[in-house]
Amino acid sequence: MVEVLEVVQNDELYDINFTVYDYARVVVNLTNVTEIKLRSAIIGGTVLDLDVTCSVVSAVDGTCKYTVQNGELITIGLYHAELQITYSGGKIITTKRFDIRVVKDLP
């Protein structure tokens, strides 16, 4: 089952926190990571809606975050998303996909 993160349309400057796991559900050490990208595309879309850089919070605990900026995640819908992790030696791994659901805020 795909994990779904729900966010409210037009909210901004809040953090989305991640813990990175491998496929055996073991925390991934991010010590030698040079870049972590949060990438997402609306389901059925042909372009990325987000291709942004996350900040490492705790390398040994495998945690990182992204602070949502103005104008991001504003279109209501369901997005496929992933983290793309680049290591200092050039190795790139991509996490298991998850979904982001953008919902309309209450009146």
N, C-alpha and C positions, 0 to 999 in steps of 0.2 A: 504494500500500500504506500502511495506517495504522500509524504508529509505536506500539509497545506498551511502556509503562513497567511493570516488575514490582516490586511492593512486598510485604513480608511482613506478614501480619495481626498486629495489636497492637504493631508497632514504633511508636515515637514519638520526637519531638524530633530528627528528622533532616531535612535539607534536600532538597527536590526542586528542582533547578536547571534553568532554562530559558534558551534563547537564542531570541529572537523573530525570525522571518523573515517576509517578505512571500511572496506566492505565486510570485515569481520566485526565491526562495531568497536574497534580499538581506537582510542584517541590518537590523532596524527600529531607528531611533534613538528612545530612550525619554525624551529630554530634556524634552519638554513634557507628559509623562504625569502625570496626577493620581491614577490608580488602576489597578491591574491585579488582576483577579479570576480565581482558578482556580475553574472551575465544572465539576462532574461529576455524572453520574447513572448508576446501574447500568443496564445494557442491559435494556430492557423496563420500567424503572421510570417512574413518572409525576411524581416530585419530584426536586429536586436533593439529592444527598448531601453535596456540598461547594459552598459559595459563600463563598470566603475570599479575603482580600487578600494578594497577594504583595508582596515588597519588591524595589525596584530595586537591583541589585548594581552594574552599570555601564551608565549610560544610553546612552553612545555605542556600546558593544559590544552593546546590545540584550539584556542579561542581567538576569534576576530570579530570585527564589527564594521558595519557600514552606516553612516549617517545620511539619511534621506534628505536630499536637497529640494529646493523650490522647483516645481515643474516636473518632478519625477513621480512615477506611480500615480498618475492622475486619470488615466483612462480605466473605467470600470471594466473588469474582466478577469480571466484566469490566465496566468503566465507560467510557462515552464522556466525554471531557473536552475543555476548551478554555480559552484565556485570553481574557478580555474586557478590552480596553484602552481607558481613557477619557483623552482629552487635555484640556488646560486650556480649549480653546475649546468643549468639549462633544462633539467628535467621538468616536464609539465604533467600534472595530473589533474583530472577533473572529478569532482565529487559526484555522488549519486544525485540525480535530479530531484528537485522538490518543486512545489507549486507556490505561487504567490497569488492570492485572490484579493483584488482591489474592490472594495465595496463602497457604495455611496454613504456619505455621512447622514446622520439623522437630521430631519428638518429643525 
